[in-house]
Amino acid sequence: MKKSSIITLLLGVIIGLAAALFMHQISGNTRRLTAKYDDWRKLNLILQTIDDNYVDSVDRKKATDAAIDAVLATLDPHSVYMPPQRLEASEEDLSGNFSGIGIQFNVPNDTAVVIEVIPGGPAEKLGMMPGDRLLRVDTTNIAGVEFPQDSMVRRMKGPTGTKVKVTVKRGDETIPFEITRGKVPTHSVDAAFMVNDTTGFLRLSKFSRTTAREFADATVKLKNQGMQHLIVDLRDNSGGFLDQSLMLCNMFLDKGQLMVYMDGLHRDHQEYRADGSGHLRDIGLTLLVSDGTASSSEIFAGAMQDNGRATLVGRRTFGKGLVQEPVYFTDGSGIRLTVARYYTPSGRCIQKPYSDDYAYDIYKRYESGEMLAADSMNVANGGIIPDIFVPIDTTKVESFYINCNRKATPMRFASAFFDSHRAELQSIDSYPALLDYLDGASLERQFLNFALKRDGLSPNPTEWEVERNYMMTQVRALVGRYSKLGDNAFYHLYLQTDDVFKAAMAAL
């Protein structure tokens, strides 16, 4: 080979090596990393490679949270990651108590109005009252500025023993309250009362740590008032703790009766049976259910139905029958991981099928006509099918009702009415006395005047003929809530136009 050819070849090799080195420098480490799907190594390698090589600094918290969300999204719709603040709120909601000042309020327009001062809470001990309008929290003005409701709640909550100054307006008087935050009891039994001489009604909103005790206390009182049959309203009860649901099942079932069982790939088959000690085994039972009835409330409903213990009235339940275990991390975050499925005593899987549009399942029920016709319900779609189907009623409302509720007119009227009738309402402590008061209060005339003057709303005669009973029942219930009866008054009055409740009573 000629000398010139050798030189050309050497130059080519040198240039090639230089180019390879240059490409290595601008592309990073090009070595092949060993990765396996079956041991999660690939995921760890990707995160480590990003950390070692990415062109800019990496927000590890943001990347980690996004990765966790993405992984859990491949499993099922209910295995979820909860950052610290969300986890704390979730745990608090089901704990049976929280640390704060102890009030419940609505925001009918741009100012929050106290609707309940929780007995035994810090605010009640200092004299805060229903109807008080919240002006300031510490130095922050929250009235007349459309302050977000969740922000108000966060400002009033806080660690036990810390102080917060809440300034309220009561009539023409401005009152500052310096409140030491403390543990505030919450309730899952929203209302419990007798609807006639032998029938009790109980509204259950969730399954918290205190549900079984609250339920037992309420039903003992109702039995002492002559209750022979109980109607439990589980509509929009999204569930909670399994053990609380099982304790309710145990109150109604005989010894050995199956309440629920669960199965999962990494969990043994497990059955839960009643021990026969329940104090309500001789009480008749009806359950009101809806598409918002889910999880632990479906376990209770399924157990009662399969054991022939209760009649279910309403519409197909949500269909969430997954056993979820919490996993906590030291940074305050956690996950809820699905580990098994729940089955009713007869073997029905409560969980509805997963689908690409799972989140829109309830909308699909409306579109398919399921909310209007019993024939459209299918047990294969999950959930618990009621014994007595009650369709939604689309004939009760016209544009006046819709516009009033869009502007919160009934709620604002109730608050304004209470302002001028505080002493009268707060002296009422029995349902018959409340009915007598409301019947003589000219509420219809006052409400229509309020709607016209404040919101420019007035029904035409045809609209009012359709809506009158439904609208005024709502108004009476909202006003009645300001009496000493609280939510008992609200639900008792509202049941007068409740088709599901009426169907349950007719079935008795």
C-alpha positions as CSV (number, residue, x, y, z in Angstrom):
1,M,0.0,0.0,0.0
2,K,1.2,3.4,-0.9
3,K,2.4,5.7,2.0
4,S,-0.3,8.3,1.0
5,S,-3.1,5.6,1.3
6,I,-1.9,4.6,4.7
7,I,-1.9,8.2,5.9
8,T,-5.5,8.6,4.5
9,L,-6.6,5.5,6.3
10,L,-5.1,6.6,9.6
11,L,-6.7,10.0,9.3
12,G,-10.1,8.4,8.7
13,V,-9.7,6.2,11.8
14,I,-8.6,9.2,13.9
15,I,-11.5,11.4,12.6
16,G,-14.0,8.5,13.3
17,L,-12.8,8.1,16.8
18,A,-12.9,11.9,17.4
19,A,-16.5,12.0,16.0
20,A,-17.5,9.1,18.2
21,L,-16.0,10.8,21.2
22,F,-17.7,14.1,20.3
23,M,-21.1,12.4,19.9
24,H,-20.5,10.7,23.3
25,Q,-19.9,14.0,24.9
26,I,-23.0,15.7,23.6
27,S,-25.4,12.8,24.0
28,G,-24.3,11.6,27.4
29,N,-23.7,8.0,28.6
30,T,-24.7,5.7,25.8
31,R,-24.1,2.4,27.7
32,R,-26.9,-0.1,27.7
33,L,-28.6,-0.4,31.1
34,T,-30.0,-3.8,32.2
35,A,-33.7,-3.3,32.7
36,K,-36.5,-5.8,33.6
37,Y,-40.2,-5.1,33.8
38,D,-40.9,-7.9,36.4
39,D,-38.8,-6.3,39.2
40,W,-39.5,-2.6,38.6
41,R,-35.8,-2.0,37.8
42,K,-36.6,-0.1,34.6
43,L,-38.6,2.5,36.5
44,N,-35.9,3.1,39.0
45,L,-33.2,3.3,36.3
46,I,-35.1,5.9,34.4
47,L,-35.5,8.1,37.5
48,Q,-31.9,7.7,38.5
49,T,-30.8,8.4,34.9
50,I,-32.8,11.6,34.9
51,D,-31.3,12.7,38.2
52,D,-27.7,12.0,36.9
53,N,-28.0,13.4,33.4
54,Y,-30.9,15.8,32.8
55,V,-29.8,19.2,31.4
56,D,-31.5,21.3,34.2
57,S,-32.2,20.7,37.9
58,V,-35.1,18.4,38.5
59,D,-38.0,19.2,40.9
60,R,-38.0,15.8,42.6
61,K,-41.2,16.3,44.4
62,K,-43.1,17.2,41.3
63,A,-41.6,14.4,39.3
64,T,-42.1,11.8,42.0
65,D,-45.8,12.8,42.5
66,A,-46.4,12.7,38.8
67,A,-44.7,9.3,38.5
68,I,-46.8,7.9,41.4
69,D,-50.0,9.2,39.9
70,A,-49.1,7.7,36.5
71,V,-48.4,4.3,38.0
72,L,-51.5,4.1,40.1
73,A,-53.6,5.3,37.1
74,T,-52.7,2.0,35.3
75,L,-54.3,-0.1,38.1
76,D,-57.9,1.0,38.8
77,P,-59.8,4.3,39.3
78,H,-59.7,4.1,43.1
79,S,-56.0,3.4,43.8
80,V,-54.8,6.9,44.4
81,Y,-51.9,8.9,45.8
82,M,-52.7,11.7,48.3
83,P,-50.2,14.5,49.0
84,P,-50.0,15.5,52.7
85,Q,-52.7,18.1,52.7
86,R,-55.2,16.0,50.8
87,L,-54.4,12.9,53.0
88,E,-54.9,15.0,56.2
89,A,-58.3,16.3,55.0
90,S,-59.4,12.7,54.0
91,E,-58.3,11.3,57.4
92,E,-59.9,14.2,59.3
93,D,-63.3,13.8,57.5
94,L,-63.6,10.2,58.7
95,S,-62.0,10.5,62.1
96,G,-65.1,11.7,64.0
97,N,-63.5,14.9,65.1
98,F,-61.2,17.7,64.0
99,S,-59.4,20.6,65.5
100,G,-61.0,24.0,64.9
101,I,-63.7,26.3,66.3
102,G,-66.8,24.2,65.8
103,I,-69.2,25.9,63.4
104,Q,-70.9,25.0,60.2
105,F,-71.8,27.8,57.7
106,N,-73.2,28.5,54.3
107,V,-72.2,31.3,51.9
108,P,-75.5,32.3,50.4
109,N,-74.1,35.3,48.6
110,D,-70.7,37.0,49.4
111,T,-70.8,36.6,53.2
112,A,-70.7,33.4,55.3
113,V,-73.6,32.8,57.6
114,V,-73.3,30.4,60.6
115,I,-76.1,27.7,60.4
116,E,-74.9,25.5,63.3
117,V,-72.7,26.0,66.3
118,I,-71.6,22.5,67.2
119,P,-72.5,21.7,70.8
120,G,-69.5,21.3,73.0
121,G,-67.2,23.1,70.5
122,P,-65.1,26.1,71.3
123,A,-67.4,28.6,69.5
124,E,-70.5,27.4,71.3
125,K,-68.8,27.8,74.7
126,L,-68.0,31.5,73.9
127,G,-71.5,32.3,72.7
128,M,-71.3,32.3,68.9
129,M,-74.8,31.7,67.5
130,P,-76.6,30.6,64.3
131,G,-77.2,33.5,62.0
132,D,-73.9,35.3,62.9
133,R,-72.3,36.6,59.8
134,L,-68.5,36.1,59.5
135,L,-66.7,39.4,58.8
136,R,-63.0,38.7,59.6
137,V,-60.7,35.9,60.5
138,D,-57.8,37.4,62.4
139,T,-57.0,40.5,60.3
140,T,-58.3,39.0,57.0
141,N,-61.6,40.4,55.7
142,I,-63.8,37.5,54.4
143,A,-67.1,39.3,54.0
144,G,-68.3,41.0,50.8
145,V,-65.2,39.9,48.8
146,E,-66.3,36.4,47.5
147,F,-63.6,34.8,49.7
148,P,-63.3,31.1,48.8
149,Q,-65.2,28.9,51.2
150,D,-62.4,26.3,51.5
151,S,-60.0,29.1,52.4
152,M,-62.3,30.2,55.2
153,V,-62.3,26.7,56.6
154,R,-58.5,26.4,56.5
155,R,-58.1,29.8,58.3
156,M,-60.4,28.7,61.1
157,K,-59.0,25.3,61.5
158,G,-55.7,24.8,63.2
159,P,-53.8,22.9,65.9
160,T,-55.5,22.4,69.3
161,G,-54.6,25.2,71.7
162,T,-53.9,27.8,69.1
163,K,-56.0,31.0,69.0
164,V,-57.9,32.6,66.2
165,K,-59.9,35.9,66.3
166,V,-63.2,35.6,64.4
167,T,-65.3,38.8,64.1
168,V,-69.0,38.5,63.4
169,K,-72.0,40.7,62.7
170,R,-75.1,40.0,64.7
171,G,-77.9,42.3,63.8
172,D,-76.4,45.8,64.0
173,E,-73.7,44.7,66.4
174,T,-70.1,43.7,65.6
175,I,-68.7,41.1,68.0
176,P,-65.1,39.9,68.1
177,F,-64.5,36.3,69.4
178,E,-61.0,35.2,70.4
179,I,-61.4,31.4,70.2
180,T,-58.9,28.8,71.4
181,R,-59.1,26.0,68.9
182,G,-60.0,22.5,70.2
183,K,-61.2,19.1,69.2
184,V,-64.6,19.4,67.6
185,P,-66.9,16.4,67.4
186,T,-68.3,15.7,63.9
187,H,-71.3,13.5,63.2
188,S,-72.2,11.0,60.5
189,V,-75.9,10.7,61.7
190,D,-77.2,14.0,60.2
191,A,-80.8,13.5,61.5
192,A,-82.9,11.0,63.4
193,F,-86.6,11.4,64.3
194,M,-90.0,9.7,64.3
195,V,-92.1,10.3,61.1
196,N,-95.1,8.7,62.7
197,D,-96.0,6.6,65.9
198,T,-94.1,3.5,64.8
199,T,-91.6,4.6,62.0
200,G,-88.2,6.2,62.5
201,F,-86.1,8.0,60.0
202,L,-82.3,8.2,60.1
203,R,-80.0,10.1,57.7
204,L,-76.5,8.6,57.5
205,S,-74.0,10.7,55.6
206,K,-70.8,8.6,55.9
207,F,-69.1,5.7,57.8
208,S,-66.6,7.5,60.1
209,R,-64.9,6.2,63.2
210,T,-67.9,7.1,65.3
211,T,-70.7,5.9,63.0
212,A,-71.6,2.7,64.9
213,R,-71.8,4.5,68.2
214,E,-73.8,7.4,66.8
215,F,-76.2,4.9,65.0
216,A,-76.7,2.9,68.2
217,D,-77.4,5.9,70.3
218,A,-79.9,7.3,67.8
219,T,-81.7,4.1,67.3
220,V,-82.0,3.4,71.1
221,K,-83.7,6.8,71.5
222,L,-86.0,6.0,68.6
223,K,-86.9,2.6,70.0
224,N,-87.8,4.4,73.3
225,Q,-90.2,6.5,71.3
226,G,-92.0,3.5,69.9
227,M,-90.1,2.7,66.7
228,Q,-91.0,-0.6,65.1
229,H,-89.6,0.1,61.7
230,L,-86.6,2.2,60.6
231,I,-85.9,4.0,57.3
232,V,-82.2,4.6,56.8
233,D,-81.3,7.2,54.2
234,L,-78.0,6.1,52.5
235,R,-78.3,8.4,49.5
236,D,-75.0,10.1,48.6
237,N,-73.3,8.2,51.4
238,S,-69.9,7.5,49.8
239,G,-68.7,5.1,52.4
240,G,-65.8,5.0,54.8
241,F,-64.5,2.5,57.3
242,L,-65.4,-1.2,56.7
243,D,-65.6,-2.1,60.4
244,Q,-68.3,0.6,61.0
245,S,-70.4,-0.9,58.2
246,L,-70.0,-4.4,59.6
247,M,-71.0,-3.2,63.1
248,L,-74.2,-1.8,61.6
249,C,-74.8,-5.1,59.8
250,N,-74.4,-6.9,63.1
251,M,-77.1,-4.8,64.7
252,F,-79.7,-6.2,62.4
253,L,-78.6,-9.8,61.6
254,D,-78.9,-13.1,63.5
255,K,-75.9,-15.1,64.6
256,G,-73.9,-16.7,61.7
257,Q,-75.5,-14.7,58.9
258,L,-72.9,-13.7,56.3
259,M,-72.4,-10.0,56.0
260,V,-69.8,-9.8,53.2
261,Y,-66.7,-11.6,52.0
262,M,-63.6,-10.5,50.1
263,D,-61.1,-12.0,47.7
264,G,-57.9,-10.8,46.1
265,L,-54.8,-12.2,44.5
266,H,-52.6,-11.4,47.5
267,R,-55.3,-11.7,50.1
268,D,-56.9,-14.8,51.5
269,H,-60.7,-15.4,51.1
270,Q,-62.2,-13.8,54.2
271,E,-65.8,-13.9,55.4
272,Y,-67.5,-11.7,58.0
273,R,-70.5,-13.1,59.9
274,A,-72.9,-11.6,62.5
275,D,-72.5,-12.6,66.2
276,G,-76.2,-12.3,67.0
277,S,-75.8,-9.6,69.6
278,G,-77.5,-6.8,67.6
279,H,-80.2,-4.7,69.3
280,L,-82.2,-4.1,66.1
281,R,-82.9,-7.6,65.0
282,D,-86.6,-7.2,65.7
283,I,-86.9,-3.8,64.0
284,G,-88.2,-3.6,60.4
285,L,-85.8,-2.0,58.0
286,T,-85.9,0.1,54.7
287,L,-82.9,1.6,53.0
288,L,-83.0,4.5,50.6
289,V,-80.3,4.3,48.0
290,S,-79.0,6.2,45.0
291,D,-76.2,6.4,42.5
292,G,-74.3,8.3,45.2
293,T,-74.5,5.3,47.6
294,A,-71.0,3.7,47.5
295,S,-68.5,1.5,49.2
296,S,-69.2,0.7,52.9
297,S,-72.8,1.8,52.4
298,E,-73.2,-0.7,49.6
299,I,-71.8,-3.4,51.8
300,F,-74.4,-2.6,54.4
301,A,-77.2,-2.5,51.7
302,G,-76.1,-5.7,50.0
303,A,-75.9,-7.6,53.3
304,M,-79.4,-6.4,54.3
305,Q,-80.9,-7.3,50.9
306,D,-79.3,-10.7,50.5
307,N,-80.3,-11.8,54.0
308,G,-83.9,-10.7,53.3
309,R,-83.5,-8.2,56.1
310,A,-84.4,-4.9,54.4
311,T,-86.2,-3.5,51.4
312,L,-84.1,-1.2,49.2
313,V,-85.8,1.8,47.6
314,G,-84.4,4.2,45.0
315,R,-81.9,3.7,42.2
316,R,-78.9,1.5,41.5
317,T,-76.0,2.3,43.8
318,F,-72.6,3.6,42.6
319,G,-70.7,0.3,42.3
320,K,-67.5,0.7,44.4
321,G,-66.7,-2.6,46.0
322,L,-62.9,-2.5,46.5
323,V,-60.9,-3.3,49.6
324,Q,-58.5,-0.4,49.9
325,E,-55.6,-0.4,52.3
326,P,-53.7,2.8,53.3
327,V,-50.0,3.1,53.0
328,Y,-48.4,6.0,54.8
329,F,-45.1,7.8,54.1
330,T,-43.0,9.7,56.5
331,D,-43.5,13.0,54.6
332,G,-47.2,13.0,55.4
333,S,-48.4,11.6,52.1
334,G,-49.9,8.2,51.4
335,I,-51.7,6.0,49.0
336,R,-55.0,4.1,49.0
337,L,-54.2,0.8,47.3
338,T,-56.9,-1.7,46.1
339,V,-56.0,-5.2,47.5
340,A,-59.3,-7.2,47.1
341,R,-62.9,-7.0,46.0
342,Y,-66.0,-7.1,48.2
343,Y,-68.9,-9.6,47.4
344,T,-72.4,-9.6,48.9
345,P,-73.5,-12.8,50.7
346,S,-75.1,-14.2,47.5
347,G,-71.8,-13.7,45.6
348,R,-72.5,-10.5,43.8
349,C,-69.4,-8.4,43.1
350,I,-70.3,-4.8,44.1
351,Q,-67.6,-3.2,41.9
352,K,-68.7,-2.0,38.5
353,P,-66.6,-2.8,35.5
354,Y,-63.7,-0.5,34.7
355,S,-63.9,1.3,31.4
356,D,-62.2,4.1,29.5
357,D,-65.1,6.5,30.5
358,Y,-65.4,5.1,34.0
359,A,-65.5,8.6,35.4
360,Y,-68.6,9.4,33.4
361,D,-70.6,6.4,34.4
362,I,-73.3,8.4,36.2
363,Y,-73.7,10.6,33.1
364,K,-74.1,7.4,31.0
365,R,-76.9,6.3,33.3
366,Y,-78.8,9.5,32.5
367,E,-78.2,9.1,28.8
368,S,-79.2,5.4,28.7
369,G,-82.5,6.2,30.5
370,E,-81.6,4.2,33.6
371,M,-82.7,7.0,35.9
372,L,-86.2,6.9,34.4
373,A,-86.9,3.2,33.8
374,A,-86.2,0.1,36.0
375,D,-85.7,-2.0,32.9
376,S,-82.5,-0.1,32.1
377,M,-80.8,-1.3,35.3
378,N,-78.4,-4.3,34.9
379,V,-76.7,-6.0,37.8
380,A,-73.8,-6.9,35.6
381,N,-73.0,-3.2,35.6
382,G,-72.2,-3.4,39.3
383,G,-73.7,-1.7,42.3
384,I,-76.8,-2.9,44.2
385,I,-80.2,-2.9,42.5
386,P,-83.0,-1.7,44.7
387,D,-86.1,-3.8,45.3
388,I,-88.3,-0.8,44.5
389,F,-87.2,1.5,41.8
390,V,-88.1,5.2,41.9
391,P,-87.3,7.3,38.8
392,I,-86.1,10.8,39.0
393,D,-88.9,13.4,38.7
394,T,-88.3,16.0,36.1
395,T,-91.7,17.6,36.3
396,K,-91.3,19.6,39.6
397,V,-89.2,22.5,38.4
398,E,-89.4,25.3,35.8
399,S,-87.1,28.2,35.1
400,F,-88.1,30.2,38.2
401,Y,-86.9,27.4,40.5
402,I,-83.7,26.9,38.5
403,N,-82.9,30.6,38.5
404,C,-83.6,30.9,42.3
405,N,-81.3,28.1,43.1
406,R,-78.6,29.4,40.8
407,K,-78.6,32.6,42.8
408,A,-79.1,30.8,46.2
409,T,-82.3,32.8,46.7
410,P,-84.0,30.4,49.1
411,M,-80.9,30.1,51.3
412,R,-80.4,33.9,51.3
413,F,-84.1,34.4,52.2
414,A,-83.9,31.9,55.1
415,S,-80.8,33.8,56.4
416,A,-82.6,37.2,56.1
417,F,-85.8,35.8,57.7
418,F,-83.8,34.5,60.6
419,D,-82.1,37.9,61.1
420,S,-85.5,39.4,61.8
421,H,-87.1,36.5,63.7
422,R,-84.1,35.2,65.6
423,A,-85.7,35.0,69.1
424,E,-88.9,33.3,67.8
425,L,-87.0,30.6,65.8
426,Q,-84.5,29.9,68.5
427,S,-87.2,29.2,71.0
428,I,-88.8,26.4,68.9
429,D,-87.8,23.0,70.2
430,S,-90.5,20.6,68.9
431,Y,-91.6,19.7,65.4
432,P,-95.4,20.4,65.9
433,A,-94.5,23.9,67.2
434,L,-92.3,24.5,64.2
435,L,-95.0,23.6,61.8
436,D,-97.5,25.9,63.6
437,Y,-95.0,28.7,63.4
438,L,-94.1,28.2,59.7
439,D,-97.8,27.9,58.8
440,G,-98.5,31.3,60.3
441,A,-95.4,33.1,59.0
442,S,-96.6,34.1,55.6
443,L,-93.5,32.7,54.1
444,E,-94.8,32.4,50.5
445,R,-95.6,36.1,50.2
446,Q,-92.3,37.1,51.9
447,F,-90.2,34.8,49.7
448,L,-91.8,35.9,46.5
449,N,-91.2,39.6,47.5
450,F,-87.6,38.8,48.4
451,A,-87.0,37.0,45.1
452,L,-88.4,39.9,43.1
453,K,-86.7,42.8,45.0
454,R,-83.3,41.1,45.6
455,D,-82.9,39.1,42.4
456,G,-85.5,40.4,39.9
457,L,-87.1,36.9,39.8
458,S,-90.9,36.3,39.6
459,P,-92.7,33.2,38.5
460,N,-95.5,33.3,36.0
461,P,-98.8,31.6,37.2
462,T,-98.1,28.4,35.2
463,E,-94.6,28.1,36.6
464,W,-95.7,28.7,40.2
465,E,-98.5,26.1,39.9
466,V,-95.9,23.5,39.0
467,E,-93.2,24.6,41.4
468,R,-95.0,26.1,44.4
469,N,-95.1,23.0,46.6
470,Y,-91.6,21.9,45.8
471,M,-90.1,25.4,46.2
472,M,-91.9,26.3,49.4
473,T,-91.0,23.0,51.0
474,Q,-87.4,23.9,50.4
475,V,-87.8,27.4,51.8
476,R,-89.6,26.0,54.9
477,A,-86.9,23.4,55.4
478,L,-84.1,26.1,55.2
479,V,-85.9,28.4,57.6
480,G,-86.7,25.5,60.0
481,R,-83.0,24.6,60.1
482,Y,-82.5,27.8,62.1
483,S,-84.7,26.5,65.0
484,K,-83.3,24.4,67.8
485,L,-84.2,21.3,65.8
486,G,-81.4,22.0,63.3
487,D,-81.0,19.3,60.6
488,N,-83.8,17.2,62.1
489,A,-86.2,20.0,61.1
490,F,-84.6,20.4,57.7
491,Y,-84.9,16.7,56.7
492,H,-88.3,16.2,58.3
493,L,-89.7,19.1,56.2
494,Y,-87.9,18.1,53.1
495,L,-89.2,14.6,53.1
496,Q,-92.7,16.0,52.3
497,T,-91.6,16.2,48.6
498,D,-89.2,13.3,48.5
499,D,-90.6,10.7,46.1
500,V,-88.1,8.0,47.3
501,F,-89.2,8.4,50.9
502,K,-92.9,8.4,49.9
503,A,-92.3,5.1,48.0
504,A,-90.7,3.7,51.1
505,M,-93.6,4.7,53.3
506,A,-96.1,3.3,50.8
507,A,-94.3,0.0,50.8
508,L,-94.8,-0.3,54.6
